[in-house]
Amino acid sequence: AGIGDGNLLVSVSVADGAGNTDSATLPLTVDNTPPQASVSVGSATVRDGESLSVEVNANETLAQTPELSFEPGFSVGTATQTGNVYTWNAAITSGVAEDAYAVDVQLQDLAGNIADYEDAGAFEVDHTAPTLSLVSLSTTNANSNYAADGNRVAVEFTVAESGTGLTQDSPSATIGGQAMSLESSSNGTYTFVYDVSQSDGAGSKEILIFASDAAGNSSQ
């Protein structure tokens, strides 16, 4: 059976033909176990101008800085070290392709044992804002260019988002700074409505539609 992991003392004794002797005792650490680590990725979605934080927390002293790579690949930058914790802050630029990325890490301990953590984390790069397209604007007034007390204003538009997906509160619409209510949504088409009252006051009212994705890209 092999020697298990642990700290040992190795003793050596020698003697010559004249009966002279000497001995020495040396410490030895037996380590056959690969290092372990937890890997955390700072954000699930990133975009141009941001940085991505990756932290590797090892359970023992390593022989060298862990090898961190992204698949598909781009520069991960240089790690900072605090004890057995290594942190990278990779710059995300417009040159980094929009894609889903996996995080791979390789560690080596002082005994030479190697541990590979493939797909230890994941994130998505998304530089593109959602696309908004107006479908229709209508009112229940006989003159569709006007709305009076008791009339309803409806705006219908589409949102196309091919990246990280819309945020939970997106899209939205306002009229004259007042929030419109979502009436319906289906397959990327949304209808928002607003019931006009005398308190809204007379005059032209600006209608704004807004959408944002999980990476923080937004359109208005």
PESUL-V61976 format. One record per helix or strand. SS is the DSSP state (h for helix, s for strand). FROM is the first residue (numbers start at 1). LEN is the number of residues. If there is no record, write none. Layout:
BEGIN
ss;from;len
SS;FROM;LEN
SS;FROM;LEN
END
This chain:
BEGIN
ss;from;len
s;6;10
s;21;10
s;37;5
s;45;2
s;51;8
s;62;1
s;67;5
s;80;3
s;85;7
s;99;11
s;114;12
s;131;9
s;152;9
s;166;1
s;172;4
s;178;2
s;181;6
s;189;7
h;198;3
s;207;7
s;218;2
END
